[in-house]
C-alpha cells in the first residue's frame, strides 16, 4: 500500500480546545459535520495528546477553523508543544470563552464551533468523538487552511544542506560537489589539500 495516497485526502486544519483540568488545545485535521438536524460533528484526536484525555473527562470542546492568514507560530504554539509540559494559553491573548466555558481562537481563524460529546469510539491510536454543536459562529471570510495549503505555504521549507568545500585557512567556500585537485583558493592561495567538505 502506498501511504502517500493519504496525503491526497482533503483535510482542513483546526485548533481543538477543551478544559477538564486546565485550558488546553492541539491541532487536529479530522473534523466534519455529519448531520444537519440535529447539528452533529465528528472529530478524531490522537490518544497521545493531553487534549484527548481532557476531552474524554470534560465532554466539552471548541474547534477553531484555521484560515489561510495563519502563520507557523500558531502551529508551533498548539502543535509542537505538549500541554503536559507547558500551559498552552499562557501568553496567548487571541482567545474568547464560548458559552460552554471553553476557549476558542479569535485570530487566524474563520469560524468556531462549541460542542458537547455524545459518543466516543476507540480507534486504536485515536478516539473518535461524536458531538452535538451547541454554538457556532463565523469569524472572518478568509478561506480555511487545508493540510495541502499548510505544506505549501505555511510550514517552513527545510533548510537546504549546503554542499561544498571550505578552506581551513581562510574560510572561503567553494560551492560544488567535487573540488578540482588543482584548485587554488582565490583568497589565501592555498591548494585543494587545505579544503574540507562542508
SULCORJO-V638343 format. One record per backbone hydrogen bond with DSSP energy under -0.5 kcal/mol. CO is the residue of the C=O (numbers start at 0). NH is the residue of the N-H. If there is no record, write none. Layout:
BEGIN
CO,NH
CO,NH
END
This chain:
BEGIN
0,2
1,4
2,5
3,6
4,7
5,8
8,10
10,146
12,65
13,15
13,27
14,63
15,25
16,61
17,23
23,17
25,15
27,13
28,30
29,43
31,41
34,39
37,36
37,39
38,132
39,33
39,34
40,130
41,31
42,128
44,126
45,48
48,51
48,52
49,53
50,54
51,55
52,56
53,57
54,58
58,116
60,114
61,16
62,64
62,112
63,14
63,65
64,109
64,110
65,144
66,69
70,73
70,74
71,75
72,76
73,77
74,78
74,79
75,79
77,26
81,84
81,85
85,87
86,89
88,91
90,92
92,94
93,105
93,106
95,97
95,103
97,100
101,97
103,95
107,66
109,138
109,139
110,64
111,136
112,62
113,133
113,134
114,60
115,131
118,129
120,122
120,127
122,124
124,46
125,122
126,44
126,128
127,120
128,42
129,117
129,118
130,40
131,115
131,133
134,113
136,111
142,67
144,12
145,149
146,150
147,151
148,152
148,153
149,153
149,154
163,197
164,173
165,195
166,170
171,166
171,173
172,174
173,164
173,175
177,179
179,182
182,191
184,188
189,184
190,193
191,194
193,167
195,165
END
